[in-house]
Amino acid sequence: MSGFALPLVRFSVSQHRTIIGHCYSELPNEACGLLLGPAVGGDDLHDGEPTGAIADVVTTRNEAASARLYAIHGQDYGTARKAARESGNRIVGCFHSHTHTDAYPSPTDVEAAIHNPNWLYAIVSLRAETPMLHVFRMQSGNIAECQVVLEAR
Ligand SMILES: [Zn+2]
């Protein structure tokens, strides 16, 4: 038994590269995007429970255009939701960057997670020279980290 929460989150190497690249390209602002993949038990109104497989990464505009906040652009969200449906996937989470802090949820992140309790929350820290990506579940104010693996697919 490890100290990680379920599920095991599986990105491809190129999805990981897409996320990190988008985070750098949006500097000095925070970057954000959505994670698409299979989920169990979801319907049109409620996202299901992610299996951990990430089928696609969608970069989105940060509607907040801020170095301290992110808000996934509404139009980009709609486009991603449609793409997810068409590929038999769901939106299973999102990612955003922390430009000067660690890859750990801020109080604002925990509060925002109330709206999507089943989501996987990937946070990328650009604080150090090497970017760090960590994935969290945030449910009822609790923060738990998921293990991340990169697959050569
Ligand atoms: Zn944050």
Boltz pocket constraint, residues with backbone or C-beta under 6 A from the ligand:
constraints:
  - pocket:
      binder: B
      contacts: [[A, 68], [A, 96], [A, 97], [A, 98], [A, 104], [A, 105], [A, 106], [A, 109], [A, 123]]
      max_distance: 6.0
